[in-house]
Amino acid sequence: MASKSSGEIMTVASWAHYLRCHESTVYRLLKRREIPAFKLGSDWRFLKTAIEQWVRKSTVEPKS
């Protein structure tokens, strides 16, 4: 999942598109404080590296 733009800042819409989920899912996770994010004015922003790390940490490995 490494990226050339590792310092990229993403919006709710771009984060939802990246993870192929609905924006309401992103807002629900934000409300529960389950994802790394910060506010810029009244809008939420995400560091792509933090989201990639969150995905790796949240991944469930299958039993062997």
HELIX and SHEET records of a PDB file:
HELIX    1   1 VAL A   12  LEU A   19  1                                   8    
HELIX    2   2 GLU A   23  LYS A   31  1                                   9    
HELIX    3   3 LYS A   48  SER A   58  1                                  11    
SHEET    1   A 3 ILE A   9  MET A  10  0                                        
SHEET    2   A 3 ASP A  43  LEU A  47 -1                                        
SHEET    3   A 3 PHE A  38  LEU A  40 -1                                        
END                                                                             
